[in-house]
């Protein structure tokens, strides 16, 4: 690691702080982006920290907020946006030995976020660290609160440490990114990276404790789009969700027992929650079978 700050640690031992870049993809980030930037600026990390962002046509004040936080900002038209090429492009603008990428609405929980995400790389010879998300049941819908049965997953056959790799909160060494890359797919670029990294023999770990708050409050349209896009992205990145997967998940009795339990307890309240057991697997399959581009 070339860019580093060395300070005296406990007992006079030297402690190395490599330069860290935070790479963001932004689009009309609103209040969540403002909160994310505020948290990043208040980090206790002992080394140099830069923020680099690729904005894809924001019409709110996202660019102004980024520049106000000292970020390096590049802009592209929304029509040119694809997750793989965009993530690859913004990583190429970074200068850090370790690169952290976050969703624009993934909020670090405290000032030790950067330290927690990078320490496994410095002490455990890990190449990739996925940040653990904080459990927030009050902000989750019924099926997010019951993840055991929210199992319609085109990457279910992957080992957990690679299946969990997600750009919602991910730290990678520069060397790992240069070797594996994010490809040029329209979606699931993190799974492209994970598949390549696994093949190359790189090492992945989790942050070990919750480090970010990142919750999607989905409507029916939101779940439909999300499921379609995940299915479509899976086809480009080594996932699998064929017609047998669709029938297997629709027929899974665990899900329907959980469904009846939620109905009886009046915990299933919205249309999205009501149709989820059918809509999720159906749209995953439609995306996997027919999807070509990201559904915006």
C-alpha positions in Angstrom: 0.0 0.0 0.0 1.7 3.2 -1.2 -0.4 6.0 0.3 -0.2 5.7 4.0 0.1 7.7 7.3 2.2 6.1 10.0 1.6 7.1 13.6 2.7 5.8 17.0 0.3 3.1 18.3 0.0 1.5 21.8 3.4 0.9 23.4 5.1 3.1 20.7 4.5 0.6 17.9 3.9 2.1 14.5 0.3 2.0 13.2 -0.3 2.3 9.5 -3.3 4.1 8.0 -3.6 3.6 4.2 -5.4 6.2 2.2 -9.0 5.4 1.8 -11.3 6.5 -1.0 -15.1 6.4 -0.7 -16.7 5.9 -4.1 -20.4 6.8 -4.5 -22.9 6.5 -7.3 -25.5 9.3 -6.9 -28.8 10.4 -8.4 -31.1 12.7 -6.6 -29.8 11.6 -3.2 -31.8 14.1 -1.2 -31.6 14.1 2.6 -30.1 10.7 2.8 -27.1 11.7 0.8 -26.7 14.8 3.0 -26.7 12.6 6.1 -24.2 10.2 4.5 -21.8 13.0 3.7 -22.1 14.4 7.2 -21.2 11.0 8.7 -18.2 10.6 6.3 -16.9 14.0 7.3 -17.0 13.1 11.0 -15.0 9.9 10.8 -12.3 9.3 13.3 -10.0 7.5 10.8 -6.3 8.3 11.3 -5.4 8.4 7.7 -6.3 10.3 4.6 -9.9 10.0 3.4 -11.3 11.2 0.1 -14.8 11.1 -1.4 -15.3 10.5 -5.1 -18.7 10.5 -6.8 -20.2 9.7 -10.2 -23.6 11.5 -10.5 -26.0 10.4 -13.3 -28.1 13.5 -13.9 -29.4 14.7 -10.5 -31.9 17.4 -10.6 -31.9 18.2 -6.9 -28.9 19.7 -5.0 -26.9 16.4 -4.8 -24.0 17.8 -6.8 -23.8 20.9 -4.6 -23.9 18.8 -1.5 -21.1 16.6 -2.8 -18.9 19.5 -3.7 -19.6 21.2 -0.4 -18.3 18.1 1.3 -15.1 18.3 -0.7 -15.9 15.4 -3.0 -14.5 14.9 -6.4 -17.5 14.8 -8.7 -17.9 13.5 -12.2 -21.3 13.7 -14.1 -22.8 11.6 -16.8 -26.3 11.7 -18.4 -28.8 9.3 -16.9 -29.1 7.6 -20.3 -25.5 6.4 -20.0 -25.9 4.8 -16.6 -25.2 1.1 -16.1 -24.2 -0.1 -12.7 -21.2 -2.2 -13.9 -19.6 0.5 -16.1 -20.5 3.3 -13.6 -18.9 1.5 -10.6 -15.9 0.6 -12.6 -15.5 4.2 -13.8 -15.8 5.8 -10.4 -13.3 3.3 -8.9 -10.9 4.4 -11.6 -11.1 8.0 -10.3 -10.0 7.0 -6.8 -6.5 7.3 -5.4 -6.9 5.2 -2.2 -5.2 1.9 -1.4 -8.6 0.8 0.0 -11.8 1.7 -1.7 -15.2 1.8 0.2 -18.3 2.0 -1.9 -21.8 2.7 -0.5 -25.3 3.2 -1.6 -26.2 6.9 -1.4 -28.8 6.0 1.3 -26.6 3.7 3.4 -25.8 5.8 6.5 -22.7 4.9 8.7 -23.7 4.4 12.3 -20.8 6.0 13.9 -17.4 7.7 13.5 -15.5 4.4 13.5 -17.1 3.2 10.3 -14.0 3.6 8.1 -11.8 2.0 10.7 -14.1 -1.0 11.2 -14.3 -1.6 7.4 -10.6 -1.4 6.8 -9.1 -3.1 9.9 -9.7 -6.7 8.6 -7.6 -5.8 5.6 -4.7 -4.6 7.7 -4.6 -7.4 10.2 -6.3 -10.5 8.7 -5.0 -10.4 5.1 -8.5 -10.0 3.9 -9.1 -8.5 0.4 -12.9 -7.7 0.7 -15.1 -6.6 3.6 -18.9 -6.4 3.4 -20.5 -4.1 5.9 -23.2 -5.6 8.1 -26.5 -3.7 7.9 -28.3 -2.7 11.1 -31.5 -4.5 11.8 -34.4 -2.0 11.9 -37.7 -3.9 12.1 -39.7 -0.7 12.5 -38.7 0.5 9.0 -38.9 -2.9 7.3 -41.9 -4.5 5.6 -43.3 -7.8 6.7 -41.1 -9.9 4.3 -37.9 -8.1 5.1 -38.6 -8.8 8.8 -38.8 -12.5 8.0 -35.7 -13.1 5.8 -35.7 -16.9 6.4 -38.7 -17.2 4.0 -37.6 -14.3 1.8 -35.5 -16.9 0.0 -36.3 -16.4 -3.7 -32.6 -15.7 -4.6 -30.8 -16.3 -7.9 -27.5 -16.6 -5.9 -28.8 -19.0 -3.3 -26.3 -21.7 -4.5 -23.3 -19.5 -3.7 -21.4 -19.7 -0.4 -22.6 -17.2 2.1 -19.5 -15.1 2.3 -19.7 -14.5 -1.5 -23.5 -14.3 -1.7 -23.5 -11.5 0.9 -21.0 -9.3 -1.1 -22.9 -6.1 -1.8 -22.1 -2.6 -3.0 -24.6 -1.2 -0.4 -21.5 -1.2 1.8 -18.3 -2.8 0.5 -14.6 -2.2 1.1 -12.0 -3.7 -1.3 -8.3 -3.3 -1.7 -7.2 -1.6 -4.9 -5.4 -4.7 -5.9 -8.6 -6.8 -5.5 -10.6 -4.3 -7.6 -8.0 -4.2 -10.3 -7.9 -8.0 -10.5 -11.7 -8.7 -10.4 -13.5 -5.5 -11.6 -17.2 -4.9 -11.8 -17.8 -5.7 -15.4 -20.1 -3.7 -17.7 -23.5 -5.3 -16.7 -26.6 -3.2 -16.1 -27.2 -4.6 -12.6 -25.6 -6.9 -9.9 -22.1 -5.6 -10.6 -21.2 -6.7 -7.0 -22.0 -10.3 -7.9 -19.8 -10.0 -11.0 -17.0 -8.8 -8.7 -17.7 -11.6 -6.1 -17.7 -14.3 -8.8 -14.4 -13.1 -10.2 -12.8 -12.6 -6.8 -13.8 -16.1 -5.7 -12.3 -17.6 -8.8 -9.1 -15.7 -8.2 -8.8 -17.0 -4.7 -9.3 -13.6 -2.9 -10.5 -13.6 0.7 -13.8 -12.1 1.8 -15.1 -11.3 5.3 -17.8 -9.3 7.0 -17.4 -6.2 9.2 -18.4 -8.4 12.1 -20.8 -5.8 13.6 -23.5 -3.5 12.1 -21.9 -0.5 10.5 -24.6 1.1 8.3 -28.3 1.7 8.3 -29.7 0.8 4.9 -33.4 0.1 4.6 -35.7 0.1 1.5 -39.3 0.8 2.1 -40.8 -0.9 -1.0 -44.1 -0.3 -2.6 -45.6 -2.9 -5.0 -44.0 -1.1 -7.9 -40.7 -1.0 -6.0 -40.6 -4.7 -5.2 -41.6 -5.5 -8.8 -38.8 -3.4 -10.3 -36.3 -4.6 -7.7 -37.1 -8.3 -8.4 -37.0 -7.9 -12.2 -33.7 -6.1 -12.0 -32.1 -8.7 -9.7 -33.3 -11.5 -12.1 -32.0 -9.7 -15.1 -28.7 -8.9 -13.4 -28.2 -12.5 -12.3 -28.2 -13.7 -15.9 -25.1 -11.5 -16.5 -23.3 -12.4 -13.3 -23.4 -16.1 -12.7 -26.8 -16.4 -10.9 -29.5 -18.8 -11.8 -33.3 -18.6 -11.7 -35.0 -20.8 -14.2 -38.6 -22.0 -14.4 -37.9 -24.7 -11.9 -36.7 -22.2 -9.4 -39.9 -20.2 -9.9 -42.1 -23.2 -9.2 -40.0 -24.4 -6.3 -40.3 -21.0 -4.5 -44.0 -20.5 -5.2 -44.7 -24.0 -3.9 -42.5 -23.7 -0.7 -44.8 -24.3 2.2 -42.6 -22.4 4.6 -43.5 -19.2 2.9 -47.2 -19.9 2.9 -47.2 -20.8 6.6 -45.4 -17.5 7.3 -48.0 -15.8 5.0 -50.9 -17.2 7.0 -49.2 -16.3 10.3 -48.9 -12.7 9.1 -52.5 -12.5 8.0 -53.8 -13.9 11.3 -51.7 -11.4 13.3 -52.6 -8.5 11.0 -49.0 -7.9 10.2 -49.5 -8.1 6.4 -51.1 -4.8 5.7 -50.1 -3.5 2.3 -50.8 -4.7 -1.3 -47.0 -5.3 -1.7 -46.9 -7.5 1.3 -50.0 -9.3 0.2 -48.8 -10.3 -3.2 -45.1 -10.7 -2.4 -45.0 -14.6 -2.2 -46.1 -14.7 -5.9 -44.8 -11.4 -7.2 -41.2 -11.8 -6.0 -40.4 -15.2 -7.7 -42.5 -14.3 -10.8 -40.6 -11.1 -11.4 -37.2 -12.6 -10.7 -38.0 -15.2 -13.4 -39.3 -12.6 -15.9 -36.1 -10.5 -15.4 -33.8 -13.6 -15.6 -35.6 -14.9 -18.7 -36.3 -11.7 -20.7 -34.6 -8.7 -19.1 -32.0 -6.8 -21.1 -31.7 -3.4 -19.4 -32.1 -2.0 -16.0 -35.8 -1.0 -15.2 -35.4 2.5 -14.0 
